[in-house]
Amino acid sequence: MNIGLGNFLAKCLSFSFKKNLGVESQNEKQRIIGVAVVKNEADIIELFIKINCRFFSEIHILDHFSSDSTATIIKILQTRGYPIKYTLLENDGSGFNQADITTQYVRRVAHELECDYIMPIDADEFPCMRPTYKINKMLAEATRRDGFCLIPWVTYCPINKDPLNGPAPLYTNFKPRNYEPKQYYKVILTRDFAKSVKLTAGNHGVVTETKNKPKIIKAILQHVPVRSPAQITSKAIIGSAIQKMTINRKPGEAFHWHKMAEKILAKNLEISQAEALDIALNYAKTKNCLFSPKISVFPWHPRIGTPEDSIELIDLAQVNFEKNLEAFKGKLPTYNK
């Protein structure tokens, strides 16, 4: 691991340890709009909205044909006053390219809505910044030159059995890896830059002619890709299939989806919680990585959200892999017309 980068991330984590993470003043939070493409995220979408609405002024959610209760949960939370915009994506029959879809929607938001920043985000991601920190000042300084900046990804892993049950499940039952095998980032865009942006796969960067290295902000993006055996089985098998059908897919792109799917298929779609934890620890790990990530034992690691962040719609949050897979198979003809 790069020691300098490790120290940088350690400082990012430590400065927010004793804070209610993600909570922003009304004045600060009016500046940033989140844009998320989601599919079958019923187990986490409620907490994604509750926690991230403290950071974003609005979250625009683009639903890629979820077959679980994702849409139902979103609409219930809309009626409760959460600032969410819901759109069911239309499939044009030419395949699915999330980067292109997100790019088009981000540009639309930038042209039509008043905001300072736009952040493409996934349903398993949570910006973690110190509440008293002047976020707008930090982002203004970081984006002044290039029109965008980067926030480091830190992957969190389930440490208990049945980790999404009980009070404050994300806060209580997930801890970060002790380091990232390969450090990934996500982008935050100024509104002006977003009007003509072209995002790369996974929202990890932008297509740009500048040779400058973009600024990295002193914050982290808490990433929770693996929650339970049923959830990661559904995500990996369907996600890998979608990636293989993605138009203009580059060689090696989304390698981790296929790697997870192969591991789960080798187990006949039956993995344990311990095996799900192993997948989380090795998520997006490249072949040339010489280290084996472990659960962080740092006493100052930041939790996700607050102790009050529970899942209220627990009956709707259950994962049914068989149902998701059958629904996905039913949609396959639309990809191949």
C-alpha positions, 0 to 999 in steps of 0.5 A: 500500500502507498504509505502516503495515501494510507496516511491521507486516508487515515487522517480523512477517517480520524477527523470525522470519528466523533461526529454525526457523519453526513449531517449538514446545515440547511445552508450547506446542503442546498448546494449538491444534487445526487444522481443515482442509477439503481437496480434491486437495492431494496435492502439498502435504499431506505438508509441510502435516502435517509442518510444521504438526504442530509448531504444532498438537497435532492437525490434523483434516482433512476430505476433500472427495472428493479424487480424487488421493492426498491420503487415501493420504498422510494415512493413511500419515502417521497410521501414522507417528504424526502427530496427524491425524484424518481424515474423509471428508465426506459430501455431502447433495446440497444443494451445498457450503458450506465455511464452513458445514461448517467452522463445524459441525466447529469447534463440534464440536471445541470441545464435545468436545475439550480445547484452548485454541484452534482454528484453521481452516486450509487445506492451503496455509497455514503459521502462522509464529511465532518458536519462543521466543515465548510463543504462548499468552500472545500469543493470550491477550492478543489474544483476551481481548476478542473471543474470536478474533484475526486472523493476516495472510496472506502469499502465497508464489510459486514461484521455480523450475521444478518447484518441488516436486521436490528437497530442502526444496521449500517452504523452497527454492523459494518466496518471498513477494510484496513486499506483499499487494494487499489484506491478508487475514487468517485467524481463531484462536478460543478454545475457548469462542468456537468453541462458537457461532462462525459462520465467514465464507467462507474462514475470513477472519472471523466473524459477530459483532455487535461493532463492535470491530476484532479484534486482529492478532497479530504473526505471519504465515500463509504462504500457498502457493496456486500451486505448479505449472501442473498444480496451479493448473489443477486447483484453479482449474477445479474450485474455480470450478465448486464455488463456482458451485454453493455454496449461499447464495453472496454476490455477488463471493464467491470472485472470484479462483477465477473470475478464475484459471479464466478465465485458464487456460481462455483458454490452453486449459488449458495454462499455463507455469510463468511463467504460474503465477508470474504467477497467484501474484503476482496471487492475489486481486488486486482491480481497483482495486489500483494496484500490481503485486506482485513477488517479495520481495527482502528478505534477511530474508524467512522461509522455509517450514519448515526445510531438512529438510522434504522430500517423501518420498512423491513418487510419490504427490504428482504432480498429474493434472489430467485424472484430477481433472477426470474424477472431479469430473464423476462427482460432479456428479449428487450436487450436483444431486439 
